[in-house]
Amino acid sequence: MAQSNCTQVNEFSLAGFTEDPVTQVYLFLLFLLTYLVTIVGNLGIIILIRASHLLHSPMYHFLGSLAFVDLCFSTIITPRMLVDLMSEKKSIAYAGCVAQVFLFDIFVVSECLLLASMAYDRYVAICHPLLYPLVMSPKCCFQLVTVSYLVGLTNGVGQTISMSTLSFCSSSVIDLFFCDISPLISLSTSDTTLSHTILTTAASLFGVSSSLVILLSYVAIIPTILSINSAEGKRKAFSTCTSHLTTVSIFYGASFFMYSFPSSDSSRAADKWAVVIYTVVTPMLNPLIYSLRNKEPYVMHWLM
């Protein structure tokens, strides 16, 4: 009966970080600088890879796709956050919230699968270098990237369907700086069984499976590197994995912290900053990490 008298909200309020105007100005400048670095860095990588024939290798094909995802990932979140930091009314229309959930969930899963594909690429390059040109062919790389986007799209559609089944009557305040399906489920006044099922299934299928691919790849990679006789060979082999491991650690570490522990009043600030790390900071750091650490790793002689 209560549900039949429910008036569906047409907009949500975003709690953001703080109500202090001075702090909001500092945060605006910080996130604006972060976003500009993100745009320049990721666009630079995409343009450089497309322009240079020397970079038309599988590693850089995946890196270019990762840069594109990071660019989209950040653009979905940061511009809206910058507007809200300078606005008295921090609200987003229901349709805008649905769109943000849809796009965010496309690219977050695409990033997970691209990181898994890059781990597999390194596994083949280091553990089976003679088979590398055959296994990691241009066709295979294209298929892996395409599957990453299609699976991401599937996740986005699933989470959007999940949101469409939810009703919001008692409160419309999202204790975050963007629309995410997890706090929306908590905010709903309707039955959330289907939404929880879709979210849990997606996390298990896409998040856990991509994590396992990365883990198993490095379980095979590390003994192979340690078996290399040359110290210089070991150093070069480890250097090919450092940038990828750094990105994986930041991205999965922050997301694991955010979604694996129950939120409480005392941990909400930490939760928000964990979200900032994997939605805003990681897309900025990835171009810097790869440009500083990455060198062409597929030289077979140091595995001999």
Beta strands, then each sheet from edge to edge (+ up, - down):
strand 1: 11-14
strand 2: 91-93
strand 3: 173-174
sheet 1: 2+ 1- 3-
end
